[in-house]
């Protein structure tokens, strides 16, 4: 569910088909995940006025708050992890980050998602 919130926070409202494409998922899989997110109150699903067969998905205020909470928790974990590292280990992590970013961007592009 966090991947849905992450993507919607970056893009705003999307059609389910576009969201599925950007996440590299098929529509039926994403539809189930969106249904769960709707039930949880994190996203809303509305009919696309330009095509009544399509649905638009957007984050609710509750979804935005949940996304911010997850980001804050992840940031706190990263801060704690880096506090426990030596200078040498921090240098190694710092040097590895561009390599990881390239790999993630490459993978994202290969599944039809934006980085």
Secondary structure, DSSP 8 states (H G I E B T S, - for coil): -HHHHHHHHHH-SEEHHHHHHHHT--HHHHHHHHHHHHHHTSEEEEEETTEEEEEEEEE-HHHHHHHHHHHHHHHHHHHHHHHTS-HHHHHHHHHHHHHHHHHHHHHHHHTT---
